[in-house]
């Protein structure tokens, strides 16, 4: 295998000059660059990319923390991140945390040891009091879920507004018996959506039944179980605000399996506007999040930090939510 010394010997130039020519250094003449490139081609010489990255302390890799790879929301978010990364010759290292704070901290060693150039957090498992210890090792961007105390750039949507506008829609359709599906109890997003739900209900002096505040409802199967739980209650709600389109789809499937009509017997509203929202029967009313755009914006912030050495502090990019009305309400 040819070395840089072999190229230097063929061209009659010093190894240092050859190195500068191969790295397109501005102080090397175009003629010398041409001579070096021709010699390198004849010798089939290729620079050691790994050594170059080690010298530069650049990995050309961004770690992306994702709680569950099986959740389609994060797949679409990751697609947005990857689109921008690929356009800029960066690769992604996807880290599944399973909502485990210790696993999240374990992945931060990648940043400490310079195995990645930066980290994008799509969920947050540790508090800012813990995460602040890792800022010195490289850029960190929050995307989707974020800690309001964090001195970090974040891309997000107004979850409180999402909870509010979705609940207002159900109320305007004549519903006063409304159930609410919570996801993870420790999730900032769930807490903010619930704030919006409660605000809309309180504005109309509609009582909130704690029995209808359903916990740990996060995917399609959970949605099915939630319907079975409601059916076993003495009183059924006439509408349900869910935390995701997957949950809503599960609820619609189970409701129909038990002979309930949607929306006549029970109305269901989702969150995210994933493709599944259009193929459920009936099609799902939902709160549309610009999922891919969120991923793109997060990666653009990361690019400014990694490629242009931008020193981001607490910067917030809020993207809009939209109510998409279909036939499930």
C-alpha positions as semicolon CSV with decimal commas, in nm:
position;residue;x (nm);y (nm);z (nm)
1;X;0,000;0,000;0,000
2;X;0,142;0,336;-0,104
3;X;0,226;0,595;0,161
4;X;0,260;0,971;0,158
5;X;0,638;0,923;0,154
6;X;0,604;0,727;-0,173
7;X;0,411;1,017;-0,327
8;X;0,675;1,261;-0,202
9;X;0,955;1,049;-0,353
10;X;0,781;1,031;-0,694
11;X;0,715;1,406;-0,708
12;X;1,041;1,523;-0,552
13;X;0,843;1,724;-0,296
14;X;0,853;1,703;0,081
15;X;0,590;1,492;0,263
16;X;0,462;1,814;0,424
17;X;0,406;1,976;0,085
18;X;0,237;1,662;-0,046
19;X;0,006;1,661;0,258
20;X;-0,084;2,025;0,206
21;X;-0,150;1,965;-0,164
22;X;-0,377;1,669;-0,091
23;X;-0,570;1,881;0,160
24;X;-0,607;2,166;-0,094
25;X;-0,401;2,408;0,115
26;X;-0,419;2,763;-0,024
27;X;-0,042;2,816;-0,009
28;X;0,037;2,531;-0,248
29;X;0,047;2,624;-0,617
30;X;-0,202;2,471;-0,858
31;X;0,088;2,313;-1,052
32;X;0,218;2,132;-0,742
33;X;-0,133;2,018;-0,656
34;X;-0,168;1,875;-1,008
35;X;0,166;1,693;-0,983
36;X;0,077;1,546;-0,642
37;X;-0,269;1,432;-0,749
38;X;-0,131;1,264;-1,060
39;X;0,134;1,083;-0,858
40;X;-0,121;0,977;-0,597
41;X;-0,343;0,836;-0,870
42;X;-0,056;0,641;-1,029
43;X;0,044;0,494;-0,692
44;X;-0,319;0,431;-0,595
45;X;-0,255;0,630;-0,279
46;X;-0,554;0,719;-0,058
47;X;-0,519;0,938;0,254
48;X;-0,601;0,768;0,582
49;X;-0,942;0,919;0,656
50;X;-0,954;0,778;1,009
51;X;-0,620;0,932;1,099
52;X;-0,727;1,263;0,947
53;X;-1,045;1,267;1,153
54;X;-0,850;1,175;1,465
55;X;-0,610;1,464;1,409
56;X;-0,899;1,701;1,352
57;X;-1,099;1,542;1,637
58;X;-1,391;1,516;1,396
59;X;-1,599;1,204;1,354
60;X;-1,837;1,341;1,086
61;X;-2,105;1,164;1,290
62;X;-2,399;1,298;1,488
63;X;-2,565;1,087;1,757
64;X;-2,944;1,100;1,771
65;X;-3,116;0,989;2,092
66;X;-3,449;0,820;2,024
67;X;-3,661;0,657;2,295
68;X;-3,824;0,385;2,081
69;X;-3,731;0,289;1,726
70;X;-4,069;0,116;1,690
71;X;-4,259;0,444;1,731
72;X;-4,334;0,581;1,380
73;X;-4,321;0,942;1,507
74;X;-3,950;0,909;1,569
75;X;-3,894;0,736;1,236
76;X;-4,036;1,040;1,055
77;X;-3,840;1,274;1,281
78;X;-3,523;1,079;1,207
79;X;-3,592;1,102;0,834
80;X;-3,593;1,481;0,857
81;X;-3,267;1,480;1,052
82;X;-3,102;1,237;0,810
83;X;-3,207;1,436;0,502
84;X;-3,001;1,736;0,610
85;X;-2,716;1,523;0,746
86;X;-2,678;1,334;0,417
87;X;-2,677;1,656;0,215
88;X;-2,379;1,768;0,424
89;X;-2,181;1,442;0,421
90;X;-2,254;1,362;0,783
91;X;-2,370;1,027;0,914
92;X;-2,601;0,949;1,202
93;X;-2,556;0,716;1,495
94;X;-2,903;0,628;1,626
95;X;-2,914;0,556;1,999
96;X;-3,227;0,397;2,148
97;X;-3,267;0,501;2,511
98;X;-3,590;0,310;2,594
99;X;-3,673;0,609;2,818
100;X;-3,393;0,495;3,050
101;X;-3,198;0,782;3,213
102;X;-2,891;0,561;3,264
103;X;-2,886;0,451;2,901
104;X;-2,905;0,815;2,795
105;X;-2,608;0,906;3,015
106;X;-2,418;0,608;2,878
107;X;-2,457;0,741;2,525
108;X;-2,316;1,077;2,633
109;X;-1,975;0,909;2,666
110;X;-1,973;0,911;2,284
111;X;-1,959;1,290;2,299
112;X;-1,704;1,292;2,580
113;X;-1,468;1,064;2,388
114;X;-1,514;1,253;2,056
115;X;-1,667;0,951;1,883
116;X;-1,946;1,182;1,767
117;X;-1,937;1,554;1,689
118;X;-2,269;1,637;1,851
119;X;-2,594;1,497;1,990
120;X;-2,959;1,555;1,906
121;X;-3,205;1,462;2,181
122;X;-3,555;1,378;2,061
123;X;-3,659;1,293;2,416
124;X;-3,509;1,394;2,749
125;X;-3,458;1,133;3,019
126;X;-3,240;1,335;3,257
127;X;-3,287;1,682;3,405
128;X;-3,089;1,986;3,296
129;X;-2,902;1,967;3,629
130;X;-2,743;1,647;3,493
131;X;-2,722;1,727;3,123
132;X;-2,546;2,061;3,180
133;X;-2,231;1,865;3,272
134;X;-2,192;1,746;2,912
135;X;-2,225;2,075;2,724
136;X;-1,849;2,138;2,732
137;X;-1,783;1,824;2,526
138;X;-1,974;1,928;2,214
139;X;-2,296;2,073;2,074
140;X;-2,630;1,936;2,195
141;X;-2,963;2,016;2,030
142;X;-3,307;1,931;2,170
143;X;-3,576;1,836;1,921
144;X;-3,939;1,763;2,008
145;X;-3,905;1,724;2,386
146;X;-3,700;1,974;2,579
147;X;-3,623;2,106;2,926
148;X;-3,723;2,473;2,953
149;X;-3,433;2,538;3,191
150;X;-3,174;2,405;2,948
151;X;-2,928;2,653;2,800
152;X;-2,946;2,469;2,469
153;X;-3,100;2,521;2,125
154;X;-3,438;2,351;2,088
155;X;-3,690;2,283;1,812
156;X;-4,043;2,224;1,935
157;X;-4,416;2,281;1,898
158;X;-4,659;2,430;2,150
159;X;-4,798;2,118;2,311
160;X;-5,024;2,313;2,546
161;X;-5,188;2,475;2,246
162;X;-5,224;2,133;2,083
163;X;-5,405;1,997;2,388
164;X;-5,622;2,307;2,403
165;X;-5,726;2,330;2,037
166;X;-5,800;1,957;2,016
167;X;-6,020;1,970;2,325
168;X;-6,194;2,288;2,206
169;X;-6,278;2,107;1,882
170;X;-6,446;1,824;2,074
171;X;-6,638;2,070;2,290
172;X;-6,755;2,262;1,983
173;X;-6,885;1,931;1,845
174;X;-7,111;1,912;2,149
175;X;-6,906;1,684;2,376
176;X;-6,887;1,738;2,750
177;X;-6,793;1,383;2,855
178;X;-6,434;1,375;2,733
179;X;-6,158;1,131;2,829
180;X;-5,788;1,213;2,805
181;X;-5,506;0,966;2,730
182;X;-5,177;1,030;2,904
183;X;-4,851;0,881;2,785
184;X;-4,547;0,867;3,014
185;X;-4,621;1,027;3,349
186;X;-4,279;1,200;3,355
187;X;-4,301;1,344;3,001
188;X;-4,299;1,722;2,963
189;X;-4,500;1,687;2,643
190;X;-4,779;1,492;2,813
191;X;-4,791;1,741;3,099
192;X;-4,819;2,036;2,859
193;X;-5,094;1,872;2,652
194;X;-5,286;1,799;2,970
195;X;-5,257;2,164;3,070
196;X;-5,420;2,259;2,739
197;X;-5,692;1,998;2,788
198;X;-5,773;2,121;3,138
199;X;-5,773;2,484;3,027
200;X;-6,030;2,416;2,754
201;X;-6,250;2,217;2,991
202;X;-6,231;2,477;3,267
203;X;-6,319;2,761;3,029
204;X;-6,654;2,591;2,966
205;X;-6,698;2,478;3,329
206;X;-6,697;2,116;3,218
207;X;-6,604;1,877;3,499
208;X;-6,303;1,650;3,446
209;X;-6,356;1,292;3,559
210;X;-6,033;1,153;3,695
211;X;-6,148;0,801;3,605
212;X;-6,132;0,909;3,241
213;X;-5,773;1,036;3,271
214;X;-5,607;0,725;3,133
215;X;-5,238;0,663;3,213
216;X;-4,954;0,500;3,016
217;X;-5,143;0,496;2,685
218;X;-4,869;0,521;2,422
219;X;-4,925;0,291;2,124
220;X;-5,187;0,105;1,921
221;X;-5,225;-0,183;2,167
222;X;-5,253;0,061;2,457
223;X;-5,532;0,234;2,267
224;X;-5,721;-0,094;2,239
225;X;-5,676;-0,164;2,610
226;X;-5,798;0,188;2,693
227;X;-6,126;0,125;2,511
228;X;-6,176;-0,202;2,697
229;X;-6,114;-0,020;3,025
230;X;-6,369;0,248;2,939
231;X;-6,626;-0,015;2,841
232;X;-6,598;-0,168;3,188
233;X;-6,684;0,163;3,355
234;X;-7,033;0,255;3,465
235;X;-7,032;0,562;3,242
236;X;-6,859;0,591;2,903
237;X;-6,721;0,918;2,766
238;X;-6,852;1,035;2,430
239;X;-6,511;1,156;2,310
240;X;-6,144;1,084;2,372
241;X;-5,839;1,308;2,327
242;X;-5,541;1,080;2,263
243;X;-5,168;1,144;2,266
244;X;-5,086;0,999;1,924
245;X;-5,236;0,874;1,601
246;X;-5,123;0,522;1,692
247;X;-5,326;0,531;2,012
248;X;-5,624;0,680;1,829
249;X;-5,608;0,410;1,560
250;X;-5,607;0,140;1,827
251;X;-5,907;0,296;1,996
252;X;-6,103;0,314;1,670
253;X;-6,027;-0,051;1,589
254;X;-6,133;-0,169;1,934
255;X;-6,441;0,052;1,947
256;X;-6,566;-0,086;1,617
257;X;-6,488;-0,442;1,730
258;X;-6,729;-0,384;2,020
259;X;-7,001;-0,243;1,796
260;X;-6,940;0,121;1,873
261;X;-6,976;0,374;1,592
262;X;-6,710;0,641;1,545
263;X;-6,789;0,927;1,586
264;X;-7,160;0,873;1,664
265;X;-7,100;0,670;1,984
266;X;-6,749;0,785;2,059
267;X;-6,539;1,054;1,888
268;X;-6,162;1,015;1,875
269;X;-5,893;1,273;1,807
270;X;-5,526;1,191;1,747
271;X;-5,197;1,379;1,757
272;X;-4,915;1,411;1,495
273;X;-5,098;1,349;1,162
274;X;-4,895;1,044;1,064
275;X;-4,994;0,857;0,745
276;X;-5,203;0,613;0,953
277;X;-5,443;0,901;1,025
278;X;-5,569;0,896;0,666
279;X;-5,615;0,520;0,638
280;X;-5,812;0,451;0,956
281;X;-6,185;0,400;0,910
282;X;-6,314;0,658;0,966
283;X;-6,022;0,887;0,881
284;X;-5,874;1,045;1,189
285;X;-5,912;1,401;1,310
286;X;-5,574;1,494;1,454
287;X;-5,331;1,768;1,556
288;X;-5,071;1,796;1,280
289;X;-4,710;1,833;1,385
290;X;-4,449;1,922;1,117
291;X;-4,243;1,619;1,218
292;X;-3,989;1,606;0,935
293;X;-3,946;1,983;0,942
294;X;-3,864;1,963;1,313
295;X;-3,591;1,711;1,234
296;X;-3,451;1,926;0,954
297;X;-3,439;2,237;1,171
298;X;-3,264;2,050;1,451
299;X;-2,998;1,921;1,211
300;X;-2,949;2,269;1,066
301;X;-2,878;2,401;1,415
302;X;-2,630;2,118;1,463
303;X;-2,461;2,196;1,131
304;X;-2,405;2,556;1,233
305;X;-2,240;2,432;1,552
306;X;-2,028;2,155;1,398
307;X;-1,928;2,304;1,061
308;X;-1,942;2,676;1,132
309;X;-1,851;2,667;1,503
310;X;-2,166;2,857;1,594
311;X;-2,194;2,890;1,972
312;X;-2,561;2,831;2,039
313;X;-2,703;2,912;2,378
314;X;-3,070;2,899;2,469
315;X;-3,236;2,934;2,129
316;X;-3,592;2,821;2,064
317;X;-3,746;2,747;1,725
318;X;-4,120;2,693;1,756
319;X;-4,301;2,536;1,461
320;X;-4,680;2,561;1,414
321;X;-4,946;2,303;1,492
322;X;-5,264;2,261;1,287
323;X;-5,598;2,096;1,358
324;X;-5,680;1,856;1,075
325;X;-6,050;1,772;1,081
326;X;-6,154;1,439;0,932
327;X;-6,440;1,201;1,008
328;X;-6,351;1,055;1,350
329;X;-6,501;1,357;1,528
